[in-house]
Amino acid sequence: MEGTRNWYPPISERTLILDQLVLLAALLLFLGCGFFVRKSKRFVTFRDYALSKHGQGWFFIAAGISMTFVGGAATLNMAGLGYQYSWWSLVDPSAVFLGTLAAIIFLRRYRDGAGITISDLLAGADLRLALLTGSVSLVVYVMLVGAQFVALSKLLSPFFPNIDGSLLTALLSAAVFSYVLTNGLSSVTQTDALQYCFVTGLLVPPIVYVALTAAPTHEPPIPFATMPADLFLLLGFSILFVPMSQDVTIRAKAARTYGHAAVGFLLGGLSYFVIVAGCIYAGFSLARDGSVLTDPEKALPLFFSTHYPRAGVLAIVAVFAAIASTLDGWAFSAIVSCANDILKRVPPFATRGDRARVLCASVLVYSTSLALALYFNKILALILTGLLIYVAVLLPLAAGNALRLTTRTLFGTSLTTIVLIVAVESSGIQLTGKAIAYPSLHLILVLASYFAQRRKTHADLRRKLD
C-alpha cells in the first residue's frame, strides 16, 4: 500500500448515484426525526426551547453529550492526527472523558442555578458582564459551528462532484438548522439518539474488526512525528472546557433527575472515548501500513475505502451523522447564547417574544458561521482557536467569581484579556505557548485584582477601627 493514495478510489457512475441516494436518505431521516418532535412538543417559552421541560433520561443525556463533542474534528481530524502522531492523539478523548467526570462533580450546581447559560452562571444580573461573557460564548460557538460546516463540505463534496462545495455546505447546514430552529433541545436530543446509533453501529464495529484482525504492530515506513507541545495542550484543554461548556450546563438542567444526569454524563464520556480512539486507530493503521497522504484529514475515508470498498459509504454515513449531530448541538448552544445572553438584553429585541428572538438568533448564527467556514476553511484551526478563547476568558473569570471579586473587576480583567489577545493576534507576533500564555495572563490579572481588593478591604476596616 505504498505510494500516494487518493481520498477515494475511482468508482462507477452507478455506484456514485447509489452512494448519493444513501447519503440523501440519511439526511432525510435526520430531518424527519428532528421535525417529528415539533408536532407533539412545540415550544412555547424560551425555557421549553432550551431545557425541553426537564424530561431527558440517561440514554438521551449520554447520546447528547457524546454526539455534541463527536464531530468533524473528533472523526476526520483525529484520524489525521493518529496518522501523524500515533497514540499521543489519545490526549483528546482522555481529556473529554476526564472533563465529563469533572462535570459530574458540579452537577448539583448546574441543576440548582436559576439561569440557563454559562453566562447566567458566571455573570448573574450584571448587564455588562453578561453581555461580555455571552458575546465570548457566542463567538466560540459560532467558530465551532463553522468548523462543522467545513467538515460537511470536505466529507461530502467527493460524492457530489457536480455541486459547488460552498453551495452544498450551505444547503446541508440550512437543513440541519431548520429542525434546530423549530423546537430546540427536543429536536436536537431526538436526532442525537438516532445519530448515536449510526455512529456506534456503522463506524466503531468495522474499525474494531480491522484492529482485531490486523497483523502485529510494526514501525511505519515513515516515522510518526512528535506532537507539538501547543497542540498537545490545546487538545488537553477539553478537560477544562467540558465542565464549563454551555451544552453540559443545559443538559444537566434538562435531565429528569440527578441520577439520570450523572449516568448520562459518565456513559457519554465513555462513548466519546471509544469512538475517537477508533478514529485515531484508523489513521494510525494507515501510517503503519505505509500509505502516504498529502492531506491527513482524508485518513478516515481512505481507511474505509481501503478495507471496505463496497460498504465504505455506510461508514461515511456514520461520519456524516457525527458531524450533523455536533453541528446541531453547537448550533443550538449558539442560538441559546445569542437569544438569552445578548438579544434579550439589547433593544429592540428585549421587548420581542421568545420565538422572535430565537428566529433572529438562528439567522445571525447561521449566516456568520457560514461566512467564517467559507473564509477560513479549516476544521481543527477553528475548533482549537475557539477552545483557547473560551478557556482563556471564562475559566479565570470563573476563578474570580469563586474568589468573590466584584462584577466590575471581573468585567475589567476579562475585557483587558480580550483586548490583549486581539492585539497580539492582529499584530502577527509569533507567540509560542499560547495555550499557557493567554489563560495565565487572565489568571494573573484576576489574582492581582483579588489581592488588591483584599488590601483595600483591610485598609477600610482599619480606618473604621481607628
C-alpha positions as CSV (number, residue, x, y, z in Angstrom):
1,M,0.0,0.0,0.0
2,E,2.9,2.3,-0.5
3,G,2.8,5.5,-2.5
4,T,0.3,8.3,-2.7
5,R,-3.3,7.3,-2.3
6,N,-6.4,9.2,-3.4
7,W,-9.1,10.1,-1.0
8,Y,-11.5,7.6,-2.7
9,P,-10.6,5.1,-5.4
10,P,-12.3,5.6,-8.8
11,I,-15.9,4.4,-8.7
12,S,-18.5,3.9,-11.4
13,E,-21.3,6.4,-12.1
14,R,-23.9,3.8,-10.9
15,T,-22.1,3.3,-7.6
16,L,-21.8,7.1,-7.1
17,I,-25.5,7.5,-7.7
18,L,-26.3,4.8,-5.2
19,D,-23.9,6.4,-2.6
20,Q,-25.7,9.8,-3.2
21,L,-29.1,8.2,-2.6
22,V,-27.8,6.6,0.7
23,L,-26.5,9.9,1.9
24,L,-29.6,11.8,1.0
25,A,-31.8,9.1,2.7
26,A,-29.7,9.6,5.9
27,L,-30.2,13.4,5.7
28,L,-34.0,12.9,5.2
29,L,-34.1,10.5,8.2
30,F,-32.3,13.1,10.4
31,L,-34.8,15.8,9.2
32,G,-37.8,13.6,9.8
33,C,-36.6,12.8,13.3
34,G,-36.0,16.5,14.1
35,F,-39.3,17.6,12.7
36,F,-41.4,14.8,14.2
37,V,-40.8,16.3,17.7
38,R,-42.3,19.6,16.6
39,K,-45.7,18.1,16.1
40,S,-46.1,16.9,19.7
41,K,-43.8,19.2,21.7
42,R,-43.8,22.6,20.0
43,F,-42.0,25.0,22.4
44,V,-44.0,27.8,24.0
45,T,-41.4,29.6,26.2
46,F,-37.7,30.0,25.9
47,R,-37.1,27.6,28.8
48,D,-39.1,25.0,26.8
49,Y,-36.8,25.6,23.8
50,A,-33.6,25.4,25.9
51,L,-34.4,22.8,28.5
52,S,-37.0,20.5,26.9
53,K,-39.2,20.6,30.0
54,H,-36.7,18.8,32.2
55,G,-37.7,15.4,30.7
56,Q,-34.4,13.8,29.4
57,G,-33.5,10.3,30.6
58,W,-30.0,9.0,31.0
59,F,-29.8,7.5,27.4
60,F,-30.7,10.8,25.8
61,I,-28.2,12.6,28.0
62,A,-25.4,10.2,27.1
63,A,-26.2,10.3,23.4
64,G,-26.4,14.1,23.6
65,I,-23.1,14.6,25.4
66,S,-21.2,12.2,23.2
67,M,-22.7,13.4,19.9
68,T,-22.2,17.1,20.8
69,F,-18.4,16.6,21.0
70,V,-18.0,13.9,18.3
71,G,-17.9,15.9,15.0
72,G,-15.6,16.8,12.2
73,A,-12.6,17.3,14.5
74,A,-13.2,14.1,16.5
75,T,-13.6,12.0,13.4
76,L,-11.7,13.4,10.4
77,N,-9.1,15.4,12.3
78,M,-8.4,12.8,15.0
79,A,-7.9,10.2,12.4
80,G,-5.4,12.6,10.7
81,L,-3.7,13.2,14.0
82,G,-3.4,9.4,14.6
83,Y,-1.8,9.2,11.2
84,Q,0.7,11.9,12.1
85,Y,1.3,11.5,15.8
86,S,0.3,7.9,16.7
87,W,-1.2,7.3,20.1
88,W,-0.3,10.8,21.5
89,S,-3.6,11.8,19.9
90,L,-5.4,10.0,22.7
91,V,-4.9,13.1,24.8
92,D,-8.1,14.5,23.3
93,P,-10.6,11.6,24.2
94,S,-8.9,11.2,27.6
95,A,-9.3,14.9,28.3
96,V,-13.0,14.9,27.3
97,F,-13.7,11.8,29.4
98,L,-12.0,13.4,32.4
99,G,-13.9,16.6,31.7
100,T,-17.2,14.7,31.9
101,L,-16.1,13.2,35.2
102,A,-15.4,16.7,36.5
103,A,-18.8,17.9,35.3
104,I,-20.4,15.2,37.4
105,I,-18.9,16.9,40.5
106,F,-20.6,20.2,39.6
107,L,-24.0,18.6,38.6
108,R,-25.8,20.0,41.6
109,R,-24.6,23.5,41.0
110,Y,-25.7,23.3,37.3
111,R,-29.1,22.0,38.3
112,D,-29.7,24.4,41.2
113,G,-28.7,27.5,39.2
114,A,-31.6,29.8,38.2
115,G,-30.1,30.7,34.8
116,I,-29.8,28.7,31.6
117,T,-26.5,29.5,30.0
118,I,-22.9,29.7,31.3
119,S,-23.2,33.5,31.1
120,D,-26.1,33.3,33.6
121,L,-23.9,31.2,35.9
122,L,-20.9,33.5,35.8
123,A,-22.4,37.0,35.3
124,G,-25.6,36.9,37.2
125,A,-27.7,40.0,36.9
126,D,-24.8,42.3,35.9
127,L,-25.6,43.6,32.4
128,R,-22.1,44.5,31.2
129,L,-20.5,41.2,32.4
130,A,-23.5,39.2,31.0
131,L,-23.1,40.8,27.6
132,L,-19.3,40.2,27.6
133,T,-19.5,36.6,28.6
134,G,-22.4,36.0,26.3
135,S,-20.5,37.5,23.4
136,V,-17.5,35.4,24.1
137,S,-19.6,32.2,24.3
138,L,-21.4,33.2,21.0
139,V,-18.1,33.8,19.2
140,V,-16.7,30.5,20.3
141,Y,-19.9,28.5,19.4
142,V,-20.0,30.2,16.0
143,M,-16.5,29.1,15.4
144,L,-17.4,25.5,16.4
145,V,-20.4,25.6,14.1
146,G,-18.3,26.9,11.3
147,A,-15.8,24.1,11.7
148,Q,-18.7,21.6,11.3
149,F,-19.7,23.4,8.1
150,V,-16.2,22.9,6.8
151,A,-16.3,19.2,7.8
152,L,-19.5,18.7,5.9
153,S,-18.0,20.1,2.8
154,K,-14.8,18.0,3.0
155,L,-16.7,14.8,3.7
156,L,-19.4,15.0,1.1
157,S,-18.0,17.1,-1.8
158,P,-16.4,14.0,-3.4
159,F,-19.8,12.3,-3.5
160,F,-21.4,15.4,-5.2
161,P,-18.7,16.5,-7.7
162,N,-21.1,18.5,-9.8
163,I,-22.3,20.7,-7.0
164,D,-20.2,23.6,-5.8
165,G,-18.7,22.8,-2.3
166,S,-19.9,26.1,-0.8
167,L,-23.4,25.6,-2.1
168,L,-23.5,22.0,-0.9
169,T,-22.4,23.2,2.6
170,A,-25.0,26.0,2.7
171,L,-27.8,23.6,1.7
172,L,-27.0,20.8,4.1
173,S,-26.3,23.1,7.0
174,A,-29.6,25.0,6.4
175,A,-31.4,21.7,6.5
176,V,-29.9,20.9,9.9
177,F,-30.6,24.5,11.2
178,S,-34.3,24.1,10.2
179,Y,-35.1,21.5,12.8
180,V,-32.9,23.1,15.4
181,L,-35.0,26.3,15.0
182,T,-38.3,24.5,15.2
183,N,-38.0,23.0,18.7
184,G,-34.6,23.4,20.2
185,L,-33.3,20.8,22.6
186,S,-36.2,18.4,22.0
187,S,-35.3,18.1,18.3
188,V,-31.6,18.1,18.9
189,T,-31.9,15.3,21.5
190,Q,-34.0,13.1,19.3
191,T,-31.6,13.4,16.4
192,D,-28.6,12.8,18.8
193,A,-30.1,9.5,19.8
194,L,-30.6,8.4,16.1
195,Q,-27.1,9.7,15.1
196,Y,-25.6,7.9,18.2
197,C,-27.0,4.6,16.9
198,F,-25.5,5.3,13.4
199,V,-22.0,6.1,14.8
200,T,-21.8,3.2,17.3
201,G,-23.3,0.8,14.8
202,L,-21.6,1.7,11.5
203,L,-18.4,3.5,12.5
204,V,-17.0,1.7,15.5
205,P,-17.5,-2.0,14.8
206,P,-15.7,-2.0,11.4
207,I,-12.7,-0.3,12.9
208,V,-12.7,-2.7,15.8
209,Y,-12.8,-5.7,13.4
210,V,-9.8,-4.4,11.5
211,A,-7.9,-3.8,14.7
212,L,-8.6,-7.3,16.0
213,T,-7.6,-9.0,12.7
214,A,-4.6,-6.8,11.9
215,A,-1.1,-8.1,11.8
216,P,1.2,-7.3,14.8
217,T,2.1,-3.7,15.0
218,H,5.4,-2.7,13.4
219,E,7.3,0.5,12.8
220,P,5.8,2.5,9.9
221,P,8.0,3.2,6.9
222,I,7.6,6.9,7.7
223,P,8.2,7.5,11.5
224,F,5.5,9.3,13.4
225,A,6.1,12.9,14.2
226,T,6.4,14.3,17.7
227,M,3.2,16.2,18.7
228,P,3.9,19.9,19.2
229,A,3.5,20.9,22.9
230,D,1.0,23.7,22.0
231,L,-1.2,21.2,20.1
232,F,-0.9,18.7,23.0
233,L,-2.0,21.3,25.5
234,L,-4.9,22.6,23.3
235,L,-6.2,19.1,22.8
236,G,-6.0,18.6,26.6
237,F,-8.0,21.8,27.2
238,S,-11.2,19.8,26.9
239,I,-10.7,18.7,30.5
240,L,-11.4,22.4,31.4
241,F,-13.8,23.2,28.5
242,V,-16.3,20.3,29.1
243,P,-17.2,21.2,32.7
244,M,-17.7,24.9,31.6
245,S,-19.5,24.0,28.3
246,Q,-22.9,25.5,27.9
247,D,-24.2,22.3,26.5
248,V,-23.2,20.4,29.6
249,T,-25.0,23.0,31.7
250,I,-28.1,22.8,29.7
251,R,-28.2,19.0,29.6
252,A,-27.7,18.8,33.3
253,K,-30.7,21.0,33.9
254,A,-32.7,19.1,31.3
255,A,-32.2,15.7,32.9
256,R,-35.1,14.1,34.6
257,T,-33.2,13.5,37.9
258,Y,-29.7,14.0,39.3
259,G,-29.1,10.2,38.8
260,H,-30.1,10.3,35.1
261,A,-27.7,13.3,34.6
262,A,-24.8,11.5,36.3
263,V,-25.2,8.2,34.5
264,G,-25.7,10.1,31.2
265,F,-22.5,12.1,31.6
266,L,-20.5,9.1,32.5
267,L,-21.7,7.0,29.6
268,G,-21.4,9.9,27.2
269,G,-17.8,10.5,28.1
270,L,-17.0,6.8,27.7
271,S,-18.8,6.7,24.3
272,Y,-16.8,9.7,23.1
273,F,-13.5,8.0,24.2
274,V,-14.3,4.7,22.3
275,I,-15.5,6.5,19.1
276,V,-12.5,8.8,18.9
277,A,-10.0,6.2,19.9
278,G,-11.3,4.1,17.0
279,C,-10.8,7.1,14.6
280,I,-7.3,7.5,15.8
281,Y,-6.6,3.9,15.2
282,A,-7.8,4.2,11.6
283,G,-5.2,6.9,10.9
284,F,-2.5,5.0,12.9
285,S,-3.1,1.9,10.8
286,L,-2.7,3.7,7.5
287,A,0.6,5.1,8.6
288,R,1.7,1.7,9.9
289,D,0.9,0.1,6.5
290,G,2.8,2.7,4.6
291,S,0.1,4.8,3.0
292,V,1.2,8.3,2.1
293,L,-1.4,11.1,2.4
294,T,-1.0,14.7,1.3
295,D,-3.9,15.7,3.4
296,P,-4.2,13.8,6.8
297,E,-7.8,14.9,7.1
298,K,-8.6,12.3,4.4
299,A,-7.3,9.4,6.5
300,L,-10.7,8.2,7.8
301,P,-12.5,8.0,4.4
302,L,-9.3,6.3,2.9
303,F,-9.3,3.7,5.7
304,F,-12.9,2.6,4.9
305,S,-12.4,2.8,1.1
306,T,-9.3,0.5,1.6
307,H,-10.8,-2.0,4.0
308,Y,-14.5,-1.9,3.0
309,P,-14.6,-0.7,-0.6
310,R,-18.1,-1.9,-1.2
311,A,-19.7,-0.9,2.0
312,G,-17.5,2.1,2.8
313,V,-20.4,4.6,2.2
314,L,-22.0,3.2,5.4
315,A,-19.1,4.5,7.4
316,I,-19.3,7.8,5.5
317,V,-23.0,8.0,6.6
318,A,-21.8,7.4,10.2
319,V,-19.3,10.2,9.9
320,F,-22.0,12.4,8.4
321,A,-24.2,11.6,11.3
322,A,-21.4,12.5,13.8
323,I,-20.8,15.9,12.0
324,A,-24.6,16.6,11.8
325,S,-25.1,15.8,15.5
326,T,-22.3,18.1,16.6
327,L,-23.5,20.8,14.2
328,D,-27.0,20.8,15.6
329,G,-25.7,20.6,19.2
330,W,-23.3,23.6,18.8
331,A,-25.9,25.5,16.6
332,F,-28.4,25.0,19.4
333,S,-25.9,26.3,22.0
334,A,-25.1,29.3,19.8
335,I,-28.7,30.2,19.3
336,V,-29.5,29.9,23.0
337,S,-26.5,32.1,23.9
338,C,-27.4,34.7,21.3
339,A,-31.1,34.8,22.2
340,N,-30.7,34.6,26.0
341,D,-27.4,36.4,26.7
342,I,-27.4,39.2,24.1
343,L,-30.7,39.8,22.3
344,K,-32.8,39.6,25.5
345,R,-30.7,42.4,26.9
346,V,-30.5,44.6,23.8
347,P,-33.3,46.9,22.5
348,P,-35.4,46.5,20.4
349,F,-35.1,42.7,20.8
350,A,-35.6,42.9,24.6
351,T,-39.3,43.7,24.1
352,R,-39.9,41.0,21.5
353,G,-41.2,37.5,22.2
354,D,-39.1,34.3,22.7
355,R,-39.9,33.0,19.2
356,A,-38.8,36.2,17.5
357,R,-35.5,36.2,19.4
358,V,-34.8,32.5,18.6
359,L,-35.5,33.2,14.9
360,C,-33.3,36.3,14.8
361,A,-30.5,34.4,16.7
362,S,-30.8,31.5,14.2
363,V,-30.4,33.7,11.2
364,L,-27.4,35.5,12.8
365,V,-25.6,32.3,13.9
366,Y,-26.2,30.6,10.5
367,S,-25.0,33.4,8.3
368,T,-22.0,34.2,10.5
369,S,-20.9,30.6,10.8
370,L,-21.2,30.0,7.1
371,A,-19.2,33.1,6.3
372,L,-16.5,32.0,8.8
373,A,-16.4,28.5,7.3
374,L,-16.0,29.7,3.7
375,Y,-13.3,32.2,4.7
376,F,-11.1,30.0,6.8
377,N,-12.0,26.5,5.6
378,K,-10.1,24.8,8.4
379,I,-11.7,22.4,10.8
380,L,-9.1,21.9,13.6
381,A,-7.9,25.6,13.5
382,L,-11.4,26.9,14.1
383,I,-12.1,24.4,16.9
384,L,-8.8,24.9,18.7
385,T,-9.0,28.7,18.4
386,G,-12.5,28.6,19.9
387,L,-11.3,26.4,22.7
388,L,-8.4,28.7,23.5
389,I,-10.6,31.8,23.6
390,Y,-13.2,30.1,25.8
391,V,-10.8,28.8,28.3
392,A,-8.6,31.9,28.3
393,V,-11.5,34.2,29.1
394,L,-14.1,32.2,31.0
395,L,-12.0,29.9,33.2
396,P,-10.1,32.7,35.0
397,L,-13.4,34.6,35.2
398,A,-15.0,31.6,37.0
399,A,-12.0,31.6,39.3
400,G,-12.5,35.3,40.0
401,N,-16.2,34.5,40.7
402,A,-15.2,31.9,43.2
403,L,-12.9,34.5,44.9
404,R,-15.9,36.8,45.1
405,L,-14.4,39.6,43.0
406,T,-16.8,42.4,42.1
407,T,-18.6,42.1,38.8
408,R,-16.9,45.4,37.8
409,T,-13.5,43.9,38.4
410,L,-14.4,40.7,36.6
411,F,-15.6,42.7,33.6
412,G,-12.4,44.8,33.6
413,T,-10.0,41.8,33.8
414,S,-11.9,39.9,31.1
415,L,-12.1,42.9,28.7
416,T,-8.4,43.6,29.2
417,T,-7.5,40.0,28.4
418,I,-9.6,40.0,25.2
419,V,-8.1,43.3,24.1
420,L,-4.5,42.0,24.6
421,I,-5.3,38.7,22.8
422,V,-6.7,40.5,19.8
423,A,-3.8,42.9,19.8
424,V,-1.2,40.1,19.8
425,E,-3.1,38.0,17.1
426,S,-3.7,41.0,14.8
427,S,-0.1,42.2,15.1
428,G,1.2,39.0,13.6
429,I,3.5,38.3,16.6
430,Q,4.5,34.6,16.7
431,L,3.9,33.8,20.3
432,T,4.9,30.4,21.5
433,G,3.0,28.7,24.2
434,K,-0.3,30.5,23.6
435,A,-2.2,27.6,25.3
436,I,-0.5,28.6,28.5
437,A,0.2,32.3,28.0
438,Y,-3.4,33.6,27.4
439,P,-5.1,31.8,30.2
440,S,-2.2,32.6,32.5
441,L,-2.4,36.3,31.6
442,H,-6.0,36.5,32.6
443,L,-5.4,34.5,35.8
444,I,-2.6,36.8,36.8
445,L,-4.9,39.8,36.3
446,V,-7.6,38.0,38.4
447,L,-5.2,37.2,41.2
448,A,-3.7,40.7,41.2
449,S,-7.2,42.2,41.5
450,Y,-8.1,39.8,44.3
451,F,-5.1,40.8,46.4
452,A,-5.7,44.5,45.6
453,Q,-9.3,44.1,46.7
454,R,-8.3,42.3,49.9
455,R,-5.8,45.1,50.7
456,K,-8.4,47.7,50.1
457,T,-10.9,45.9,52.4
458,H,-8.3,45.6,55.2
459,A,-7.4,49.3,54.8
460,D,-11.1,50.3,55.0
461,L,-11.5,48.1,58.1
462,R,-8.5,49.7,59.8
463,R,-9.8,53.2,59.1
464,K,-13.2,52.3,60.7
465,L,-11.5,50.8,63.8
466,D,-9.3,53.9,64.1
